[in-house]
Amino acid sequence: MSQLSSQTQRTQEDQCAENTALGNRVVLESKVLKNPTIKSTDFEHNTAENSSSENSAEVISTEALSAIQLQKLREILECGLPHVAQPYLTIAKQILATEAQVLAQISAWQTDGLIKRFGLVVKHRQLGYKANAMVVWDIPADKVDEVGELLSLCDAVTLCYQRPRQLPEWSYNLFSMIHGQDRDTVLQQLAEIVEQNGLTGFKRDVLFSYKLFKQCGGQYVQPGCTNELAKGIAL
């Protein structure tokens, strides 16, 4: 579970579709990445904001979760956070734990690297962004970090990462994504990026997507997560 993006299945596909709906706000973070990762929202685990009068009388327990609780927590996180005001409290009730235990375990997994990040999977096609272009670049090795940083700072670029060349067939080593509502707009944005950042001398190609595959986070636990109230958990 090196990357928990918040999903598995309800059966799994229905639950992924439900739990990857676009949130109210997405804060984009510009980075050049060696591995493909969408610019993401970092979710703060703020126990003060997530506390309520319902939870105020609860005895706060931070003792370790049982093996069964840990497994259930992983399943729920893969399905996605519940769409409620206090998602971690809701999850705690599902696994018969406290909110503090859930937050402590998530923090521990982040420290250990088991959870790399929490992020939103944006269903961009449903929002009207159907002209989606992967721009591939052939950049000299001593320039790739510099160019990648420039691209990642461009508002129109939603994804930027480096990959090894596959010579002789494939000379491109830097990939960037631009989402748009029509091809002309995307190509105009790319032209402006090239001009403003002095990238005219670098070989590039534009690959528009024509099929959307399933958007879902990593799945590492046994299928069958339902993200419903826990039933029959033997603790």
N, C-alpha and C positions, 0 to 999 in steps of 0.2 A: 504494500500500500504506500508506495513512494509518493504518490500524488493523489490526494483526495479532492476531487473537484465538486463533489456533492451529488452523486447519483449512482444507482444501479437499475433496478426495475421494479415494477409493481407486481405483477408478473414482471419484468424489469423495464420494458420499453414504455409502457403507459406511465410508470412512475417517473422515469427520466423526463418524458415530455411534460409532465405536470410540474416537476420541481426545477426545470431549467427555464421557466418563464422569466422574462426580463424584469429585473428589480426596478425600483423607482429611479435610482441614480447609479451611475457607474463612474467611478473615479479611475481614470486611466493613469498607468504608471509607465513611463518611458524607460526602456532598458534594451540593450543589445544582448541577446541571449545565445548561448551556444546550443541550447535545446529549444524546440518550438514551444513557446508558452504565450498565450494571449496576454496582452496588457491587462492587468487584473485589479480587481478591488480587493483590498486587504480588510478583512472583517476584524474589528476589535472586540475582544471578549471582555466586555465591560460589565462586571457583576453589579455595579451600582445601578447602571441603566436597566439591567435585566431583572432587578429585584422588584418585588411587588408586595402589597399588603398580604396577598395570599401566601407568600413565601416567608413573610417576616417572622412568623412565629415558629418556623421550622428550625430544628436543631441543625446547624451547618456541620456537615461531616465531610472531611477531606481524606478519610482513610481510603486505601486502595480499592479499586473495583475488583470484583471477582472475575475469573476467566470468562464466565458466561456473559457477564455484564460488558466486559471488554469486547467480546465478539459481537454482541448486539449493538454496541455503540458504533463499531466500525461499519456494520451493515447499514445503520441508520444514516451515518454521515455520507456513505456512498450514494444513498438514495437522494440526498439533498436535505438542507435545513427546512423544517416545516415553516409554512408561510403564516407565521403568527408573530405577535409583538415580542414574545419572549421564547425564542426557539430553543435555547439551551435548557430552560426550565421544563419545557414540553418534552424534550428528549430525556431529561432526568426522570420524569414520571414514567416514560416508556420503559426504562431499564430499571425502575425501582431504586433510583439513586437520588442524590441531591444535585442541585445545579452546580454547587461548588465542586463536587466530585467530577462532574462532566467537564467543567472548564479546566480543572487541574489536569485531567487526563489529556485533553486536547492540547494544552500547553506543553505537556511532557512529550507528546508525540511530535509536536512541532520542533521542540528542542532536539529530539533524537533524529529528526529528519524523516520520520515515518510519514508525516504530513508536510508537504512542501509548501502548500499555500491553500487558502480558500479562494475560489474565484467564481464569477458568474459565467455561464455559457449563454451567450447572447444569440437568440434565434433571429439573425439578421435578415434572412429572407422574409420572415413574417412581418418585419418592419419595413419592407419595401426595398431592401438593399440586395438586388438580384444580379448586379453586374460586379462580380467579385474577381479581382485580378491578383494572381501571384506574379510579382515582378522579380525575375531572377537576374542576378548580376555576376559578371566575371570581374572580380576585383583582385589586384595583386595582394599577396599575402601580407606585405608590410603596410597595406592601406585598408585592409578589411575592417579592422576595429574602428578606425576613424570614420570610414564611410558608413558602417553600421550604426555608429553613434549619431551621425547626421540624420540618417533615415529614421531612426527611432524617435527623434525629436520632432518629426514632421506630424502635424495633426492628422493628415490623411492616412498615415501608416498605422495600422492596428497590430501588426505582427512583424518582427524582424529577427532573423536568426541566421547563424552560419552553419554550413554543412560542407563536408569534404567534396572535392571534385570527383567525378567518375570518368576519368580520361580513358580513351580519347573521345567517347561519345558525349560526355557532359562536362563542360568547362566551368559551369556556374557554381559559385561557392557562397553566395549571399542571397537570402530570400526575404522579400518584404511583401506584405499583403495590403491591398487597398480595396475597401468596400464602397460601392456606389450604387445609385439607383439606375444609372444607365452607363453604357460603355463610353460615350463621348465625355461624360463628366470625369470618369476615372482616368481616361487618357489625358485630359486637360490637367488634372491634378498631378499626374506623373510628369508631364511636360514642365509644369511649374517647379516641381521638386528637383528635376534635373537641372533646370536653369538656375534656380536660386542657390543650389549647393555645388555648382560647378562639376556636375557629373557627366557632362556630354562626352567625355573621352572614354568612358567605360562601356564595354559591351553589355547589352541587356536584352531581355525578351519579356513579353507580356503574355501570361497564360491565364485566360479567363476560364473559370469553372463552369461546367455545364450540368453537373449532378451533385446534389447534396447527400452526403452519407450521414449516418446517424451521429449526432453530436452527444457525446456522453463522456463522463469522467472515467477515470481508471476504476476497474472492478477487480478486487483482489480477494473478497470473501465469498463464501458459498452463496450462489444465487438464491433468491427467495425473500429478499428484504421487502417489507411492505410499508414500513414507516407508519404503522398503526400502533395503538396502545399495546404494550407488551401483554401477551396472554400466556399463561402457563409457564413462565420462566422459573426454573428451579434454582433458587439462589442458596 
